[in-house]
Amino acid sequence: SIQNLTIEYRFRCADGSYKYMLDRSHLMLDSQQKPIRIIGSLQDITERKSHLIAIQNHNKRLKEIAWMQSHIVRAPLAKIMGLVDLMINYREDLGNIDEILENILISANELDGIIREIAVKTENEL
């Protein structure tokens, strides 16, 4: 019978750099389950592992951007929607239209800043 062992690990090179290694060993046993032979291979998977880590970091940043879009963007947008609703439905009862318009502009500028920040993060990511 054969028993397999596969391990990935980081290996420090003589020059101080690190490489990711894939170590595979196949242990061959006789009928009494005593080892009779071991066959092994060592493969440098640094490039593949680096790509995987880059993809994981990329996904993490994209999740952060998605969270910003779904949470941070909603606050100033909700303010704008509420203020516009006041102006549409309660215009006759409002004496402070200029103040409401000023708050709409403040929220719109806040929203613009958030969208610009998302655009910068997205651009840096791609």
C-alpha positions in Angstrom: 0.0 0.0 0.0 1.0 3.6 -0.4 0.6 6.5 2.0 0.7 10.1 0.7 1.8 13.3 2.4 1.5 16.7 0.8 2.6 19.8 2.6 2.9 23.5 1.6 5.3 25.6 3.5 7.5 28.7 3.3 11.2 28.1 2.9 14.0 30.6 3.7 16.7 30.6 1.1 20.4 31.2 1.7 20.1 34.7 0.4 17.4 35.5 3.0 14.5 35.5 0.6 11.5 33.1 1.0 10.0 30.7 -1.4 6.8 28.7 -1.1 7.3 25.0 -1.5 5.0 22.1 -2.2 6.5 18.9 -0.7 5.0 15.6 -1.7 6.0 12.2 -0.3 4.8 8.8 -1.1 5.5 6.1 1.4 5.3 2.5 0.1 4.6 -0.2 2.6 4.8 -3.9 2.3 2.1 -6.4 3.3 3.1 -6.0 7.0 2.7 -2.2 6.7 6.5 -1.7 7.1 8.0 1.1 5.0 9.9 -0.2 2.0 10.4 2.9 -0.1 9.8 6.6 0.0 9.5 8.7 -3.1 9.4 12.5 -2.8 9.3 15.6 -4.8 9.8 19.3 -4.0 8.3 22.0 -6.1 8.7 25.8 -6.0 5.2 27.2 -6.0 6.2 30.8 -5.1 4.8 32.3 -8.3 1.4 30.5 -7.9 1.2 31.3 -4.2 2.0 35.0 -4.9 -0.8 35.2 -7.4 -3.2 33.5 -4.9 -2.2 36.0 -2.2 -2.6 38.9 -4.6 -6.1 37.6 -5.5 -7.1 37.3 -1.9 -5.9 40.8 -1.1 -7.7 42.1 -4.2 -10.9 40.4 -3.1 -10.5 41.9 0.4 -10.2 45.4 -1.0 -13.2 44.9 -3.3 -15.3 43.8 -0.3 -14.2 47.0 1.5 -15.3 49.0 -1.5 -18.6 47.1 -1.7 -19.2 47.8 2.0 -18.5 51.5 1.5 -21.0 51.6 -1.4 -23.7 49.8 0.6 -23.3 51.6 3.9 -21.3 54.8 3.8 -23.0 56.0 0.6 -26.5 55.4 2.0 -26.2 57.9 4.8 -25.9 61.1 2.8 -28.2 59.7 0.1 -30.9 59.0 2.8 -30.5 62.6 4.0 -31.0 64.0 0.5 -34.0 61.8 -0.1 -35.6 62.9 3.2 -35.0 66.6 2.5 -36.4 66.4 -1.0 -39.4 64.5 0.3 -40.0 67.3 2.8 -39.8 69.9 0.0 -42.2 67.9 -2.2 -44.8 66.9 0.3 -44.7 69.7 2.9 -43.6 72.7 0.9 -46.4 74.9 2.1 -45.6 74.2 5.8 -41.9 74.9 5.5 -40.5 78.3 6.2 -36.9 77.2 5.9 -36.5 76.2 2.3 -33.1 77.8 2.0 -31.8 75.8 5.0 -33.2 72.6 3.5 -31.5 73.4 0.1 -28.2 74.1 1.9 -28.5 70.7 3.7 -29.2 69.0 0.4 -26.0 70.6 -1.0 -24.0 69.6 2.0 -25.2 66.0 1.7 -24.6 66.0 -2.0 -21.0 67.2 -1.5 -20.5 64.5 1.1 -21.8 61.9 -1.3 -19.6 63.2 -4.0 -16.5 62.9 -1.7 -17.4 59.3 -0.9 -17.9 58.4 -4.5 -14.5 60.0 -5.4 -12.9 58.0 -2.6 -14.5 54.8 -4.0 -13.3 55.7 -7.5 -9.7 56.2 -6.3 -9.8 52.8 -4.4 -11.2 51.1 -7.4 -8.7 52.6 -9.7 -5.8 51.7 -7.5 -7.2 48.2 -7.3 -7.5 47.7 -11.1 
